[in-house]
Amino acid sequence: MASYQVIARKYRPQRFADVVGQEHVTQTLSNAITQNRIAHAYLFVGPRGTGKTTIARIFAKCLNCTGGPKAEFPEDDPKAKEITDGRSLDVFEIDGASNRGIEEIRELRETVKYAPSTSKFKIFIIDEVHMLTKEAFNALLKTLEEPPEHVKFMFATTEPEKILPTILSRCQRFDLRRIPAKLIIQHLAQIAGQEGVKVDDAALHAIARGAEGGMRDAESTLDQLISFCGNQIVESDVLSMFGLAARGQILNLGQSLLEGQVQRVLKELNDLAANGKDLGRLLSDLLNHFRNLMVFQVTQGDLSLLEVSEAEAAALKTQSGLIAGEAVTRMMEILSDCESRLRDAASKKIMIEVALLRCMQARHAVSLDSVLSRLNELRLEPSSVVPVPSTAPVSEPRQIRPIVSTPPVPAIPDSKTSLAPQGLGGNPEVESLKDLWGRLFESIGIAIPFAKGYFEKSFLVSFQNRTFTIGFDSENADQIVFVDNPKTIRVIQSKLADLGHPDSSVKFVKTPYPEGYQPPIAKPSLPMDQPPWSSTLGVAAKPIEAKVTPPVLKKEKAVPLVLNKEDFKNDPMIKKVLEIFKGQIVEVRG
């Protein structure tokens, strides 16, 4: 009676053509043999079960087969069969984990000196080579750099970062990738057919999903399922073995998240946990689903970049219309953060529940960049608020008048306080520049209230050849980006024209403060004890007086204001802000 052989060994690839999913490696090695460009050391890197040692052994067969090196050789070639059976005297397979010391490497160095017994090359295959000690690597270094012509080294590892750079630089490196689920499914179907086992498509997809790109893991799972289930395997058998959630359950949970169904999300999660599903794997599957959704949206429905079934493709098409791309990215960030912290969590279920609730909140969140961009737009927009009468009681009778967002700029009374154009053409007097800048600063504050703050620490550098140059020191130079825009420049040019300097251009520069600099002081547009939003949000206030006694504007008597919450909430500007940022009023303070 023949001894039983597990599927992973029974169906192990014996030639390059049999290797699944690593054509970029096998084709390169075949070409190297054909062109007689065979290096002395090779390093195969990749996740477990992707074919590193298998490819090294096939390469050894190609080099030492009868009449080799040859990329193709007969299956019954005696020398190749010796390597397959582990009987070759010239091919040494060494486990780096158990032969990691300097003594073992010294013994290897002594063996290298002798010519091969019956083959063309003496080949050393060292698996998990990263397990060698630093001293062992250093002992191997000289031999690896200048080996005898008859010696070839082949290393395999899952952790190349642990290998010394001096070793890496002396090897030709090949990176093996995770095998696509589609290829794993095809390969398992072939094996099942040869074994006389019927496996439904959903079960094959579940096995491939659980294998995470490793063919050996997939074959071992199939072997175990055959022992457990016999000749008929269905999806539920695979899910119970892996602790996986069904693909349909993942899609349903994703749909509930996108629709914001809090109760349904928590119930589905609870059911999955109660049925013994691996919560860590559930989170990983959900994250992968949203990754597929993101790719589906970005590529406008291109399925070539996705490994999904027809049911999954249909679900992605439906769900892509429920959410914007930015929101999907935010949800993925939350799930990814939860996944990284799940291992150390005392209660995985609670952490995942919190993450799912945060995902539903993130569907309508606005990114910080969007908020800042919109705030800048609002700041640079002149106010256009209609008057709203206040019903709140005040300490003394007041007259309700419409608030005008851009009142007329006060006229310059006489030539003593105004700037004569001829005095500014060449080398203007400092006091004249200060006077002009003070008036202009005041006008900007009235016309664009939000932009006024950007100019508080700026100063007038010069006004020559009709070019009005405004300076910002190094600490405040970042304000330039907020004021250097067509809207602000048009307002400044308009106010300069009102002050007697039409057709002027405006320029912003970064430069140190001038000696004796003092920031401009503009007359407040409201009483000092009145809230800053009262002039732009429709709260009744006294109008600004048009008559001005230069150089100081007339002060108004402060009038206390009691702000009514309903009036504030119904203000058109407040409504607009709440709508844009999807906010709500928590408290109003007068």
Secondary structure, DSSP 8 states (H G I E B T S, - for coil): ------HHHHT---SGGG--S-HHHHHHHHHHHHTT---SEEEEE-STTSSHHHHHHHHHHHHHSTT-S-S---TT-HHHHHHHHT--SSEEEEETTTS-SHHHHHHHHHHHTS--SSSS-EEEEEETGGGS-HHHHHHHHHHHHS--TTEEEEEEES-GGGS-HHHHTTSEEEE-----HHHHHHHHHHHHHHHT-EE-HHHHHHHHHHHTT-HHHHHHHHHHHHHHHTTEE-HHHHHHHHT---HHHHHHHHHHHHHT-HHHHHHHHHHHHHTT--HHHHHHHHHHHHHHHHHHHHTTS-GGG----HHHHHHHHHHTTSS-HHHHHHHHHHHHHHHHHHTT-S-HHHHHHHHHHHHHHHTT---HHHHHHHHHHHHHS----------S--SS--------SS--------TTTS--GGGTSSS--HHHHHHHHHHHHHHHHHH-HHHHGGGTTEEEEEEETTEEEEEE-GGGGGGHHHH-SHHHHHHHHHHHHHTT--S-EEEEEE----TT--------SS-TTS-GGGGTS--------S---TTS------------HHHHHH-HHHHHHHHHHT--------
